[in-house]
Structures are given as C-alpha cells and as structure tokens.
Amino acid sequence: MKYKVSVEKRMYCTGVVEVDCKSSKQAMSLVQKQIDKGTLQTSSVEWNPPEYEDCSFDVTGDVD
C-alpha cells in the first residue's frame, strides 16, 4: 500500500522599517508597539528575499 506523507520546510523573510527616534532601543520599542497594535502593515516593510529556515525540514503529521 502507498501513502502520501506531507512534509514541510519553513521559510521566513526579514525586512526593514525606517523610523525617526533618539536611540536604537526607542526605535525597536516603537516598531514593536506598532506591530502589537496592528498599526504597522506588512506592506510598509522593505522585505528581503525569503530564505528557508535551517533544520526546518519535517513531517507535518498528515498522511493520505
């Protein structure tokens, strides 16, 4: 009998958001608050090309 086992390899993207602040700590805090409140939209981020996450190749647990 043959089975189809689902596998996954996760990808991630990093990007840049430019903000005016007095310190790097303040800048990180401001961006985190915008993310938490939902006011920073992903379309406002300058995204780098996606990359595969290291060691993320695994089975999902789904079998047909």
matplotlib code that plots the C-alpha trace (Angstrom):
import matplotlib.pyplot as plt

x = [0.0, 1.3, 0.9, 1.4, 3.1, 3.0, 6.3, 7.2, 10.2, 9.5, 10.5, 11.0, 11.5, 13.3, 12.8, 13.5, 11.2, 12.6, 11.6, 12.8, 13.9, 16.5, 18.0, 18.1, 16.3, 13.5, 13.3, 12.9, 10.2, 8.3, 8.2, 7.2, 4.4, 3.2, 3.2, 1.4, -1.3, -1.7, -0.8, 2.4, 1.3, 3.4, 3.1, 5.1, 8.1, 11.0, 11.4, 14.5, 14.1, 12.6, 15.0, 14.5, 14.7, 17.7, 16.8, 13.0, 12.5, 10.0, 6.8, 3.5, 1.7, -0.8, -0.9, -3.3]
y = [0.0, 3.5, 6.6, 10.3, 11.8, 15.6, 17.3, 21.0, 23.3, 26.7, 30.0, 33.3, 36.9, 39.7, 43.3, 46.9, 49.6, 53.2, 55.3, 58.5, 58.1, 59.2, 55.8, 52.3, 51.0, 53.5, 52.6, 48.9, 49.7, 51.9, 49.3, 46.5, 48.7, 49.3, 45.5, 44.8, 47.4, 46.3, 49.7, 48.5, 46.8, 44.3, 46.4, 49.2, 46.9, 46.8, 43.0, 41.0, 37.8, 34.9, 32.2, 28.7, 28.2, 25.9, 22.5, 23.0, 20.0, 17.8, 15.8, 17.6, 14.6, 14.4, 11.1, 10.2]
z = [0.0, -0.8, 1.4, 0.8, 3.7, 4.0, 4.7, 5.2, 5.0, 6.6, 5.0, 6.6, 5.5, 7.2, 6.4, 7.4, 8.8, 9.0, 12.0, 13.5, 17.1, 19.6, 20.2, 18.7, 21.8, 21.3, 17.6, 18.4, 21.1, 18.7, 15.9, 18.4, 19.7, 16.1, 15.5, 18.7, 18.0, 14.4, 13.0, 11.2, 8.0, 6.2, 3.0, 4.9, 5.3, 2.8, 2.5, 1.6, -0.5, 1.5, 2.9, 4.1, 7.9, 8.8, 10.2, 9.5, 7.1, 8.9, 8.5, 9.2, 10.7, 7.7, 5.8, 2.9]

ax = plt.figure().add_subplot(projection="3d")
ax.plot(x, y, z, "-o")
ax.set_aspect("equal")
plt.show()
